[in-house]
Structure formats: structure tokens, C-alpha cells
């Protein structure tokens, strides 16, 4: 009995073809079958090389996406009287008809999506790690550094930007605590200062204290204290030479977008 060969051919890792092939072959008693895996096939030359030492009875499972490569593979299969299972042809066409769109047929799109996903996770983890001045060593590593007094939405804005694939470090500015020296050593174009109307900040802080079950007449919500903090923060921002954004009438999303506009990062 002639040995049967199964060839898995893919322009990427080949995992999709292998998973589907295994799901199919589990329904058969397989004997004397040689399985050949060929990944990263991105040229007609590689397809030709693949068919130089094949047997007489060959079944090809393909997840190639580029039309030129698919057509060339079909020609080689027909020339050798092999069998071809194009694992993406019908799913792509049916989906294209349903969505009334033509598929992109670009190699590596899935890998690119995976890379984008993991980069986003990395940005979120970075932003959480260096949130609220936890570690000033994150300042030179960050894509964006946000500074400002308490309750100017530094943390939620930072997380919003992290989900947009930016590593963000945010630093609270408090008169009694010296601003991290790292702020004065990096490019000020990476830093943005957030300020807010004193009356609005007072209202926000009083509401925060109430939620915590505390009185609204503590120093944290005192008018004089708020003005002192804002004056100190603006002085630091001016010394750094960074952009300053008044977030008094901005939502979290609007503040994040304005930061990207100010730092010329909106389309990056």
C-alpha cells in the first residue's frame, strides 16, 4: 500500500490548519500517513520547493490567504493530481457575501491583532504600576506623563490612554512633597499638566469626602488649601515647560483626546 501524505501549508504559524486537520482525522483510523507541516509560506517559490519531494498520494490542507499563492497552489495540486482542502475559501466567501465586503487577504493580520492586544495589556499593566506617583522610575519609561493635583482625574484619564496603547505615568503634585526630579530630566513634550477650576475642585472633593463618610470641612476641601495646591502645581508645570489643560468642563474621554492632541499623538 502506498504511503499517504498530508501536507499542512500556511502563510503564518499553521496552528489553524493543524487544529482543523486533527479535528477531522480523529474520525478516521489513520495508518501509514506522513504529515508534513509547512509554515510561513509567503512566495510561489516556497510552494514549488514543497512539492519537489512529495509522494504519489497527497492531501493538502491550506490556510493561505493571498490569491496569488492560492492560485499557484491549486495549479501545483492539479499538476500532481493531489487533493486540496482550502480551509478558508468557503468561510471567507460566505462571510464576504454576508458583510457585503471583500476580504483584505493580507498575510499576518491575525498576528498583528495579537501583537496589538498584548501591547495594550502591557500598556495597561505599566499604567497601573506607575499610577498616582507609586514609583517615579516610571517617568522616563512612559509615553505620556500626567501631573496635577488630587481629583483632576489623572488615574481614569491614564487608563483611558493605556487602552489606546500608551504607557502612562501620573504624578500627584502636593506642596509638602517635592516633585520628582525625573520630571525635569525628560522631554517636556511628553508631559501634560491638568488643572481645574477651584470651585469645581472644591465641590468634587466635598463629594468625595461624603462618599467616604467624612466631613466636608476638612483641609482637603478648604478653599485656601485648594488655591495653594493649584498655585503650586501651576508653578511646577511652568518650570517644566509642559502643556497645561484645564479639565473643568471635560469628560474623561475629552481630556484623554485633548492630551493626545496637545502632545501630537492623536493618530499614532
N, C-alpha and C positions, 0 to 999 in steps of 0.2 A: 504493500500500500504506500502510495506516495505521501511524503510528509506535507502537511498543510501549514501554511504560514499566515499569520495575521500581522498586518503592519498598522501601527498607530502613527498617524502623521499629523503634526500640529505646528502652528507658527508661534506657539507660546510654550507653556510648561508641559502640555499634553495631559494634564490631570482630568480635564473634561472627557476626552476620548477614552482614557483608561477607566474612569468610573462607569461610563455608559457601557463599554465593552464588557466589563466584569458583570454588570447587571444583566447583560444579555447572555453571556456564556454560562452563567450559573444554571441556566435551564437546559444545558446540554452535558453529555458525558464526553469530556474532551480527552483525546488521546493523540499523541504524536503531533502536537501543534506547537510550532515555534512562533513566539510572539516577539515582534521587533518594534521597539519604540524609537521614533524619530521626532525630536522636538526642535524648536527654534528654526523651522524650515521657512526661510524667507526669500528664496530665489528658485527659479526653474532649474538652475544647475544642481541645487541640493536634491531636488526631486529626481533628476537624472541619475545622480550618484546613488540614490537609494534603490533604484531599480536595476543596478548593474549585477547584483548577486542574489536576486530573488529566485524562488523556486517556480514550479510549474502551477501549483495551486495556491493562489494568494487571495486573501480577503483584506481590503484596506478600509480602515476606519479613519475618516478625516474630519478635522475641525479647522481646516484652512478657511480664511475669510476673504483674502484678496481674490478677485475674479480671475486675474491673470494666472495666479498659482493654481486655482481650482480647475480652470480650463486645461492647463498644461497637465495636471494630474489626471484628468479624465482621458486625455489623449494617450498618456502612458499606460493607463489601465486598459484601455481598449486595444492598444497595440499588442499587449501581452495576454489579452483575453482573461483579465483578472476581474474580481468583483469589487465594487466600491460602495461603501456606505457613507454618504455625505451627511454627517450628523447635524449640520447647521442649515442645510439648504431649505428644507421644508419649514422648520421653525422660523427662520428669518423671513421667508416669503409670506407665510401666513401672518406673522406679526406686522410686516410691512403693509400688507393689504388692509389689516385691521386699523393700523395707525395712519394709513394713507401717507406714509413717508418711505423714502428709500433708505436702506441701512447704510451706515457710514463705511463699513467694510475696511476698517483701519486696524492694522496689527497692533496689539498691545493695549487696546482700550481698557480691558479688564484689569490688566496690571497697573495701568495708570490710575484707575479708580481706587485700587487697593493702596497704592502709594499715597494718594491724596487722603484716603481715610486714615492711614497710620500717621501721616504728618499732622492731620487735625488732632488726633489723640495726643500726639507729642506736644502740640501747642497748648492744649487744654491742661495737660499734666504740668507743663512748665509754668503756666499762668497760676495754677492753684499753688504750686510750690513756692512761688515768689509773690504771693498775694499779700497786700497790706504790710509791706516792709519786713516780711519774715526773714529775708536774707538779702542784703544789699549786693551780694555777689552775683545776683541775677541781673543786675542793671546792665553791665556790659554785654551780657549774652542775649538780651531781649531785642526783639524787633522794634517794640514800642515801649516807652516808659511813661507812665501816667503819674502825675503828682498832684496833690491837692489836700485840702482839709477834710476832716471827717464828714461823712454824709454828702459827698458830692458824686456819689455813685461810681466810685473808682472800681470796686470789685465787679459789679454786674456789667459795667462797660468793658472791663478787661476780659471777662468771659465771653461777651458778645464778639469781641475782636479775635479771641482764641478760636472760636468756631468759624471764623473767617480765615483761619490758617496763619495767625500771627502769634508769636510768643510775646507775652506782655508781662511786664513787671510794674506793680503800682506801689507807690511810696506815700504814706501819710506825712503831712507837714505839720509839726507840732512845735510851738515856740520853745518849749522846755527841752526839746530833743534836737540836737544838731543834725542838720540834713546830711545824708551820706555823702562822703567825699566823691564817691563814684559818679554822682550826678554832674559834677563839674569836670569830669575827665572824658566823658563820651561826647559824641556829636550832639549838640542841642537840637538838631533836626529830628532826632529820634525821641525827643521828649515833648510832652504836651502837659500844660498845667490847666487844671479845672478850677474855676471859681464860680461863685453863686451869689445871688442877691442876699444880703444879710437877713432881711425879714423872712425870706423864704427858708433860709437855712435854719433860722430860729424856730419856725413852725415845724420843719421836718424833725429837728432834734427833740422838740417837746413831744411830738407824736411818738418818736422812738422811745423816749423815756416812759411814756404812758404804757406802751406795749410791754415794757419791762417791769411795770408796776412801780415806777419811781416817780417822784415829784418833778414837775416841770420847772421848778425854780432853782435847780442846782446850777453850778457854774457852767456846765457843759452847754446849757441853753441860754446863758446870760448874754445880753446884748453886747456888753463891753468885751466879754471873752470872745464872742464871735468876731467882732471887729478886729480884735488883737490877732486872732488866728488868720483872718483873711489878709490883713496888712502884712503879717509875717510871710504868708505863703506867696503873695504877690512880689514881695521883696526878693525872695529866693528865686522865683520864676524870672524876674528881671535880671538877676545876677547870672543865671544860667543862660538867658537869652533864648528861651524856648517860646513856642507858640502858646497863647493863653485862650481858652474857650470858656465863655460864660454859659453854664448849663442850666441857668434859672428856668428857662422855658423849653428845655429839650427833654425828650424821652430818652431812654437808654439807647435805642436804635439810632435816634438822630444824633446823639453825642458820638456814638461809635463811627457813624458815617462822616461827621464833621472832622473827627480826628484823622480819618483816612484822607480826607480832602486836604486838610492843613499840612499833613506830612507827605502829600503826593503819593499815597499808597492805594488810592481807591480802586485802580484797575490792576493791581499786582497780586 
